[in-house]
Amino acid sequence: MKRGLRINAGIRADQVRLVDEANNQIGVVPRAEALNKAQEAGLDLVEVAPNSEPPVCRIMDYGKWLYQQKRRVRDAHKKAQHSSATLKEIRLRPETDSHDLEIKVGHAREFLEKGHRVQFSVFFRGRQMLHREQGNEMLNGIMATLQDVAKVERPSAMTGRRMTLLIVPK
């Protein structure tokens, strides 16, 4: 298939407003002349505004344009996935050891530096419900450790057998 003939099948008008490959307005020309200019340039004649009077046609590399459009959509999709901050949950128990707690706080720091929100959940079972202050002290210590990179979005609150603290990056 010759270039210049790819997109012009739908052009019905005798006269078209022509825009060249450098985005310069050439003006209203006969359809045959527009086709000849596209073939001379080795490009396609694309109808970009069929409803205007006369229709607007552009000389361009249509395959390259399609490729760029697909690339833009793909790049926008990638950026959208990276920019969305997800909620990361870190689960604790009132008797969680201090070393385990340091490791979990280190993971939370990494999540916060990447821009994610972090929720700490302390789960209580049985008699542990009598010592809720242990969970509260644990969450206060975590917040004191992470105050340089995070701020509290939702302070620690008890819901059922779970105490939660939600923090977000500064």
C-alpha positions as CSV (number, residue, x, y, z in Angstrom):
1,M,0.0,0.0,0.0
2,K,1.4,3.4,-0.9
3,R,1.8,6.0,1.8
4,G,-0.5,8.9,1.5
5,L,-3.4,6.6,0.6
6,R,-3.9,5.0,4.0
7,I,-6.5,7.2,5.7
8,N,-8.0,9.2,2.9
9,A,-10.8,6.7,2.0
10,G,-13.3,8.5,4.2
11,I,-12.7,12.0,2.7
12,R,-15.9,12.8,0.8
13,A,-15.5,16.6,0.2
14,D,-14.0,18.1,-3.0
15,Q,-12.1,20.8,-1.0
16,V,-10.2,20.3,2.3
17,R,-8.4,22.6,4.7
18,L,-4.8,21.3,4.7
19,V,-2.3,21.3,7.5
20,D,1.2,20.1,6.6
21,E,3.7,17.9,8.6
22,A,5.2,21.0,10.3
23,N,1.7,22.2,11.6
24,N,1.5,25.0,9.1
25,Q,-1.9,25.9,7.7
26,I,-1.7,25.6,3.9
27,G,-5.3,26.6,3.4
28,V,-8.3,25.2,1.4
29,V,-7.1,23.0,-1.5
30,P,-8.7,20.4,-3.7
31,R,-8.6,16.9,-2.3
32,A,-6.4,15.6,-5.1
33,E,-3.8,18.3,-4.5
34,A,-3.8,17.4,-0.8
35,L,-3.2,13.7,-1.7
36,N,-0.4,14.6,-4.0
37,K,1.3,16.7,-1.3
38,A,1.0,13.8,1.2
39,Q,2.5,11.4,-1.4
40,E,5.4,13.8,-2.1
41,A,6.2,14.0,1.6
42,G,5.9,10.2,1.9
43,L,3.4,10.6,4.6
44,D,-0.4,9.9,5.2
45,L,-3.3,12.3,4.7
46,V,-5.4,12.1,7.8
47,E,-8.9,13.7,8.2
48,V,-8.8,15.2,11.7
49,A,-12.0,17.2,11.7
50,P,-14.6,15.6,9.3
51,N,-17.5,17.7,10.6
52,S,-16.1,21.1,9.9
53,E,-16.8,22.9,6.7
54,P,-14.5,22.2,4.7
55,P,-13.1,19.1,6.5
56,V,-9.6,19.5,8.0
57,C,-6.9,17.1,6.8
58,R,-3.4,16.8,8.1
59,I,-0.3,15.4,6.5
60,M,1.4,13.1,9.1
61,D,2.9,9.7,9.8
62,Y,-0.2,8.0,11.1
63,G,1.6,4.8,12.3
64,K,4.1,6.9,14.3
65,W,1.2,8.9,15.8
66,L,-0.6,5.8,16.8
67,Y,2.5,4.4,18.4
68,Q,3.0,7.6,20.4
69,Q,-0.6,7.6,21.6
70,K,-0.3,4.0,22.9
71,R,3.0,4.9,24.6
72,R,1.4,7.9,26.3
73,V,-1.5,5.7,27.6
74,R,1.0,3.1,28.9
75,D,3.2,5.7,30.6
76,A,0.2,7.4,32.2
77,H,-1.0,3.9,33.5
78,K,2.5,3.2,35.0
79,K,2.5,6.6,36.7
80,A,-0.9,6.1,38.1
81,Q,0.1,2.8,39.6
82,H,3.2,4.2,41.2
83,S,1.6,7.3,42.6
84,S,-1.3,5.6,44.4
85,A,-0.4,5.4,48.1
86,T,-1.7,2.1,49.5
87,L,-2.5,1.3,53.1
88,K,0.0,-1.1,54.7
89,E,-1.1,-2.8,57.9
90,I,1.3,-3.9,60.6
91,R,-0.1,-6.3,63.1
92,L,1.1,-6.5,66.7
93,R,0.2,-8.2,70.0
94,P,0.6,-6.6,73.5
95,E,3.4,-9.0,74.3
96,T,5.3,-8.4,71.0
97,D,9.1,-8.5,71.9
98,S,11.0,-5.2,71.6
99,H,13.3,-6.5,68.9
100,D,10.4,-7.7,66.8
101,L,8.8,-4.3,67.4
102,E,12.0,-2.5,66.1
103,I,11.9,-4.6,62.9
104,K,8.3,-3.9,62.3
105,V,8.8,-0.1,62.9
106,G,11.7,-0.3,60.5
107,H,9.4,-1.8,57.8
108,A,6.9,1.0,58.6
109,R,9.6,3.6,58.1
110,E,10.4,2.1,54.7
111,F,6.7,2.2,53.7
112,L,6.3,5.8,54.8
113,E,9.4,6.8,52.9
114,K,7.8,5.3,49.8
115,G,4.7,7.3,50.4
116,H,2.3,4.6,51.7
117,R,0.0,5.1,54.7
118,V,0.6,2.7,57.6
119,Q,-1.9,1.3,60.1
120,F,-0.7,-0.4,63.2
121,S,-3.1,-2.9,64.8
122,V,-2.7,-4.3,68.2
123,F,-4.9,-7.4,68.8
124,F,-6.0,-8.4,72.3
125,R,-7.1,-11.9,73.3
126,G,-8.8,-13.1,76.5
127,R,-7.2,-11.5,79.6
128,Q,-5.0,-9.2,77.5
129,M,-8.1,-7.0,77.3
130,L,-7.5,-6.1,81.0
131,H,-4.2,-4.5,80.0
132,R,-5.1,-2.1,77.2
133,E,-2.6,0.4,78.5
134,Q,0.2,-1.9,77.2
135,G,-1.1,-1.6,73.7
136,N,-1.6,2.2,74.1
137,E,2.0,2.6,75.4
138,M,3.3,0.5,72.5
139,L,1.5,2.7,69.9
140,N,2.7,5.9,71.6
141,G,6.3,4.6,71.5
142,I,5.9,3.7,67.8
143,M,4.6,7.2,67.1
144,A,7.5,8.8,69.0
145,T,10.0,6.7,67.0
146,L,8.4,7.6,63.6
147,Q,7.5,11.3,64.3
148,D,10.4,12.5,62.0
149,V,8.8,10.9,58.9
150,A,5.1,10.6,59.8
151,K,2.1,12.3,61.3
152,V,-1.0,10.9,62.9
153,E,-4.0,10.7,60.6
154,R,-6.2,8.8,63.1
155,P,-5.0,8.5,66.7
156,S,-5.1,5.2,68.5
157,A,-8.6,4.0,69.2
158,M,-10.1,0.8,70.5
159,T,-12.6,-1.0,68.3
160,G,-13.7,-4.4,69.7
161,R,-10.5,-6.4,70.5
162,R,-8.3,-4.3,68.2
163,M,-6.5,-1.0,68.9
164,T,-5.5,0.9,65.7
165,L,-3.3,3.8,64.9
166,L,-3.1,5.3,61.3
167,I,-0.1,7.3,60.3
168,V,0.7,9.0,57.0
169,P,4.0,10.4,55.6
170,K,4.8,14.1,56.3
